[in-house]
Amino acid sequence: MELSKYVPKTEFNLSLQERNCLKNLKHDENIIIHKADKNNVTVIQNLSDYLEEGEKQLNDNIHYEQIQDINLKNTQKKVYEIIYKMKEENCIDEISFKYIKNEQNYIKTPFAYFLPKIHKLDREVLQNIENENNQIKTINVPGRPIISQCNGPLERLGRYLDYFLLPLVKTQKHTFLIQAKAFAYLETPTMKVNFKPEKNLFIEKLLIRGYKRKLVEQILSKIKFQDRQIKLKKKNKVENKYNVSFITNYHPQAEKLQKVFRKYWHLIKTDSTIGAKFHKNLSIGFKRNRNIGELVKRTIK
């Protein structure tokens, strides 16, 4: 078949030396590589600093309590007792019961890991790092604790509760808008007299959440009052013409692959079985490959 001519071949856009550097970085036992909290930046930390931050949080005697023994079977047994009782009292249906029960032989202990909160570092600290990039400094980076329940005895129960609680959380008044929407809201209040009080209120909310006043005022200083009528412009609706029929990872043979599909697409459109589902023109979507940060990050176990 013509498609067999274009089997994806592995082609590297990095030199052998660069690939070896990434391999050594990935397997370096003295560091840990994580995605940063709040964004997709890759952060490399000394393993000793990472462990020190984790132990400090786990040993605070407030949020966590040390136990003498981990008995997963006993925990799973208690979960079963609860969901069986819920089933008997008609609190959950048969489908939910089977989903939560999840009779699997393999369960593992939940574990904690910490995402570095580099956005909490002072701007002056970040500036000093950038200006003195040849010097290695010790910086205490706070971590966001994540308790992974993957394959744990409470995983399915947590997913079940999350399904019902998440829509309720989104309706709460204290839920913050994302930064762009919040700024757009400040830009277009109904009356100019309301602009300053609304802006001050927004600043106070950000300060309560831990943002530095200097940073907040610096960003919000760029927001000026604009007449609402200027902002509220009618936009004509554009019909979505995208009809992605085929999705694959991008590779060097992608363009040739598209030509083959377009050449024989009429056979699919006229097919009596599947033609009705693919009656529009062909549109191929390509997923991006992993970036360098994703290549060097090790799977958390």
N, C-alpha and C positions, 0 to 999 in steps of 0.2 A: 504494500500500500504506500501511497505517496507520502503519508505522514511519517513513515518509518525512516525516511531520508533525513528527517530533522529531529532526531533524538537529541535532547539537550546534552551538551558536552560541558564538563566542568572547566570554566575559565576563570582565572584569578585576576583581579585588578590590583593585587598587592604582590610585591616581590617576595621571593623565598625568605629573605632576611626579615621582612616585616611580618610574614606569617609565623616565623619561628619566634619572633619577639612576642607576638600575641599568645602563642602557645605557652611560652615560658611564664608570661604574666598570668595566664589562666590557672596554671598549676603551681604558682608560688604560694607556699604554705604560710608565709609571714604576712600576707595581706588578705583582705576580703573585698570583693567587688559587688556593689549593690546599685540598684536604681535608686535615685534620690526620692525622698518624699515630695509630693506636690508637682513633680515634673519628671521628664524622662532622661534627665542628666545621669551619666554614669559616674559613680563616686568610688575612688579607691582609698581604703582606710588600712592603717596598720591593724592587724588582727588583735594585738594586745589592747589597743584603744577601743576597738569594737567590743571586745569581751568585758573590758572595764565598765563601759557604759551600760552593757546588758546586765551585769552583776549588780551595778548600783541601782538599777530600776527594780530588778527582781528581789533585792534584799531590803526594800524600803519598809517592809512590814505593814504596809497600808493597802496596796492594791493586790499583793500576792502573799501567799502563805506557804511555807515549806511543809511538805508532808513526808512521812517516813517511808511510805510504800506506795507504789503505783500498781493498782489492780484493775486492769482494763476489763477483764471478764466481769468483775463485780459491777463496774460502772455500766457496762452493756446490759447486764442483768437488770439493774435498776431502771434503765431506759425502757427495756421490754415490759417491765411491770407497769410502768406509767402508761405506755401506749396501748397495752392490752386493756387496761382499765378504761382509757378513753374510748376504745373501740366498743367495749361492753355498754358504756353509757351513751353511745351514739354521738360522741363529741367529734369523731372523725369518721369518714366513710372508708370503704374497703380499699380504694385506690391509695388514699393518704396513708392508711395503715401499712400497706405493703411497702410504700415508698420510705416511710420513716423506719420501719423495721429493718429493711436492707440486710437480709441474712447473708452476710459475707464472712468467710472464715478468717480473712486477714484484716486485722485492725492494728493500728499503731498509736503510739503515744503522741498527743499533740505537742508541738514545740513552739518556742518563741523566737522571733527574729526581729531585727530593728532596722528601719529605713532611716538613713541619715537626713536630718532636717537642716540642710544647708541654707534654706531660706531664712532660718532663724539667726544666722550669723550676722553680726553688725556689718554695715556697709564699709566701715573703716577697716575691719579685719580683712574683708574680701579685697579691698583696694590695696592693702599692704601686701597681700599674697601675690596679687597681680604685678605690683611694682618690684617685688623682691622674689621673682620666680626662681632664682638660682639657690635660694636658701630654703631648707626644710624646717618648718616650724611645727611645734606641737599645738594643736587646736582641739579643744573639747567640743565635739560636734554632738548635739543632742540627737537621740534616736526616737523614732515613732514605733512603739511596740506593736507587733502583729502576732497574734496567737493563731497559728495554723491548725485547723481541725481536719485537714485532709486525711481521709481514711481513718479518722478517729471515731470513737463511739457516739459522739454528739454531732457529727457532721450533718447527717440527714435531718436531724431534729432542728438544727440551726438554720438550715436552708428553708425548711418548712415555715418556721416562725418569721424568717426574713421576708418570705413571699407576701405575708400579710401585714407585717409591720412597716415595710419600706414605703408603701403608698401613704400610710398615715403620717410618717415622718415628713414627707414632702409637703404635707398640708399645714405643718406647724408654722406659726408666725415668725419664729426666731430663725427659720432657715434663711441663710444669706444667699443673695444673688451672686452669680459669678462676677468677676471684676468688670468685664466689659459691659454687662447689662446694668450693673450698679452705676457705672460712669454715665451710661446713656440716660439713666433715670435722672441723675443729677443735672444733666445738660438740658433736659426738657421739662421742667416743672410747669404747671399751668400758669402760675403767676410769678413774676420776678420777685415779689416781696417774700415768697416762700423759699427762694433759692438758698439764701444764707443759713436759715435755721435748719433746712434739710441737710445741707452740706456739713454743718457742725454736728448734727445728730449722727451722720454717717461716720464722721471722724471718731466720735466717741465709741461707736460700735467696733471700729477697727482697733482702737486702743485697748478695749476690753479683751479682744481676742489675742492681744500680745504684740501687735505691730508697733514699731517705733514711731513716735510722733513726727520726728524729723522726716522720715521716709514718707509717711502718709501725707504730710503737708506739701512735700516736694511734688508728689504725684498729682494731688488734687489741685495744686496751684495752676495746672494746665487746663483745668475745666472752668469754662466761663459760661455765663448765662446766655442762652440763645432763645430767640422767640420760638415758641412751640409750633407756630404755623410754618416756619421755615423748615423745621425738622420733619413735620408730618406731611410727607409727599406721597401721593397715591402711586403705587407701583402696579403696572399691568402684569397679570399672572401669565407666566410662561409655561406652556404644557411640557411636562417632563418627557422628553423624547428618548431618554436612555432606556435601553432594554438589554441588559447584560445577559448574554446567552451562555457565555463560557468564561470561567475564571481559572487562572493558573498562575504559578510563580513566574516572574519575569526572568528571562534567560537570553543569551546571545542569539538564539534561533527564533526569537519571538516574532520578528517581522516576517520571516519565511513561513512560520506557522500560520500567521494571519492570512497570508496569500492562499494557502491550501484550503483553509476553512471557507474563505470567500469564494473560491473557485467551485466548491461542491456544496455550498449552502443551499442552492436551489433544490437539491435532492431531499434535504431535510424539510424544507418548506412545503414541498409537494407530497410528502409521505402521508399516507392515509391514517397512520397511527399517531404520530407525534407532530405532524405538520401544524395542527391547530394551536399547539403550545408555542411554536416558534414561527409565527406568521410575520413578525416584524423583521427588519433588517438585522444582520448579524452585528453584535457588539461584544468585543472581548475585553475583559478586565484583567489586569495583571497585578498581583500582590507583590509588595516589595520584599526583598530578601532581608535577612538579618543584618543590622549594622554592627560596627566594631564593638560598641558597648554590649550588645546582646551576645556577641561571640565570646567575649572574655568572661561574662558573668557565669558563675557556676550554679548548678541547680542546688537549691537549698534542701537539705535532707535532715 
